[in-house]
Every structure is written in structure tokens, then in C-alpha cells.
């Protein structure tokens, strides 16, 4: 056993990782000793106590699983810039395969990881620069795949936000208009849905059969809703 002075900070980082957070969340860019003095509380009473009164530590390490060589994948936060670029196509492919298998939530998580890798790289570039635009053009199809998953999970407002952000930059993106139209229709934004579907047809007339199907579905749902409202209001006014 040894006195491990910096273990509380290491433990906090490990707990952040387990919770899906940035391991350095809440830490300032200074040396480790300065970190100790800078943090009045680490957010965990046991770590605060250990930080105030360092104790000899004994670590028990339990093997949870053994992975085949080459099968381990780093989390995006732990990758170098080059590793992020190399990982994105692989993560994208994994997401597509999961989606084909009907594992929509798992696929969305993969697309999210790939987007996170590219967004991290994009933050280091000047907005609007050629490198920034190149990264953004890689992000867009991943974000549209992510939105498709969110449509199936009925998380419509997230789809509205993401598709609108795409269309603010790329006004001719047919897929973004179509997915946003479906999301608008799902939350009863009828005029907005019709406007988005009209834009789809203006950009790609070959999609008329698909758009017509969506509009017929919306009209049918509206008729059902009107009928239900009439019954509901009739009951209210007859009392």
C-alpha cells in the first residue's frame, strides 16, 4: 500500500467516464497539485475526505471480460485527432448495421459517437474555413441518420432542431426537409409539414409518390382528430 495523493482526482475522472461525461469535467488547465488546492469539493464526500486525509490504498482489480485482439474500441474522448478521423467510417458502418437489424437506439448511439468525433475536430477549425466545411459535410449525413433513428423513437422535437440546423446551412438538403416534414406532421404542425413536403417536391419531383403518401397519412390523421374532438366537445357542451 502507498499514499496516492492524486487518486481522488483520478477517481473523479473514472466516475465521470462511467456516467458518460467528459473525464476532465470541472477541472481547470493547471498542474495536478494546483488542482488539489483549487477544488474545495470534488462532488463526492468519500473523495473529499480522502483528499483531506490521504490514506494508504490497496486496489482490488477484477477482470470483467477478455476481448479478442483488435476488438477493443476507445471512447471518442480518449482518441487522438487522427484516431477520430480513422474511427468515424467504422462507427458509421456499425451504426448502419445496427439500424438494419432494427436496433434503432443502439444505432443512434453509434451515429452520436461518430458525430462527436467530428464535432471535436471541427471545434479546432475556423468556422467557414475549407477544413471546417469539409468536416461539416461529413457530419451532415451522420446527423440525418441520427434524426431517422429519433423519428422512429418518436423524439420529434430533437428531429426538428437538428434538421433546422442543417437547413440553415444547406438550403437544398432534401432529406432534411423530408425528415423535418415528418416530424412537423407528427406534432400537428400542419402548415409547416405541408411547406416542408412542398419544398421536397420542388427540389426532387421524383419523390412525389413518397410525399403524397405522407400527405395522405397526415390528412387521415387530421380527420380522425377532428372526429375525436367533435365527440369530446359534444360531451362537454351537452352537460
Secondary structure, 3 states (H helix, E strand, C coil): CEECCCHHHHHHHHHHHHCCCCCCCCCCCCCHHHHHHHCCCCCCHHHHHHHHCCCEECCCCCCCCCCCCCCCCCCHHHCCHHHHHHHHHHHHHHHHHHHHCCCHHHHHHHHHHHHHHHHHHHCCCCCCCHHHHHHHHHHHHHHHHHHHHHHHCCCHHHHHHHHHHHHHHCCCCHHHHHHHHHHHHHCCCHHHHHHHHHHHHHHCHHHHHHHHHHHHHHHHHHHHHHHHHHHHHHHHHCC
